[in-house]
Amino acid sequence: MKNLFLSLVLMLPALAFAQAPGRPAAMPTPAAPQLGARSYILMDYNSNRVLVEQDADRRSDIASMTKLMTGYVVFRELANGNAALEDIVPISENAWRTGGSRMFVEPGMEVTLEQLLMGMIIQSGNDASVALAEYLAGSESAFAEVMNHYAAELGMVNSHFMNATGLPDENHYSTARDVALLSQATIREFPEFYAWYSLKEYTFNGIRQHNRNNLLWRDPAVDGLKTGHTEAAGYCLAASAKDQGMRLISVVMGSASEQSRASESQALLSYGFRFFETVQLYRAGDRLAEARVWKGESEQLELGIAEELFVTIPRGRYDELEAKVHLQETLTAPIEEGQELGRVSIELDGAIVADLGLVALQAIPQAGFFGRSWDAMVLWGGGLFGDDDDEDGGDDDG
């Protein structure tokens, strides 16, 4: 019977906001807005729940949204100590001649890595992107290999990069879902650099240019990320906004115009904030359950989760959530800290809205010979293991 699972109803925490007078009332959730863009997605940053999607896995040219990955690679190099913001980056003729949007760097200029990052993020400079790629990897093609490495690491299964700029190439593509995952990783891993995506303008070499993300002027909740446009890609925008502790990420690809990509992104974000809420149910390391352990130095084991648990639900329906613990019925030492021994599921209307592993919060070594033998006799006498358990507490998977 050791493979059976025990299911228990778990009390949800009494959240402070749930008892406040201004707590949102339950309301019907209308259908998501229908956009003219070729593909799009709306995702909650904390819970990972996708609220709206349309052809979100469709591969497409993503134009200058590519620079989100270029920036991510540079941030990783900075974090790993392989570069510094004050580094002087040589500007090659190749970088200088790169077409499209530009920062207007020139060969021979003394330009810092920080200046190039600002020029790439705010001014969408293709010349800055190529200069960064050449400095960090020796060539833009080698840098693209690093981009693809990190794309795979982030689970961007439908992405492939050929350059650092987003200039058209038939083998250069991504999807709305993958761009959302990349945006999420940038915000989570590099908050200090993510703040640069909210800057509205940057001046370099006496030339002031404005951020192309019009939502930064239209909506104070929006604080990033990146636009893109080529004839093949159409008008694209990855945006993120935070309102009352809830952060959403939207990606619109293949919109008809600069105005429509902003309006369609705004429609997605407004829909998410108006009709949904995200709540943190448990913190990493919170004790959610306690279980009996056999043949161990301790008989009681505390169980919890290894990471924070957020859920995104229709607004005002927190009281209708049900939390369940699914735990192995018989736990036998040794048990390692962090070992998964069950699951925690959160349900609403009978549907699972979140599911997370239930892990041991501490290690429990095996007891000595007499302790193991005594528990083996108790288990055998209770008919839990029958006679398939050996004398020293080893498990038989037969």
Helices and strands as residue ranges (DSSP letters): E 5-10, G 17-19, E 39-44, E 50-54, G 63-66, H 67-79, E 88-89, H 93-97, E 111-112, H 113-121, H 126-137, H 140-153, H 176-189, H 191-194, G 195-198, E 201-204, E 207-210, H 215-218, E 222-230, E 234-243, E 246-255, H 258-275, E 276-282, E 287-294, E 300-304, E 309-314, G 318-320, E 322-328, E 331-332, E 340-348, E 351-360, H 369-381
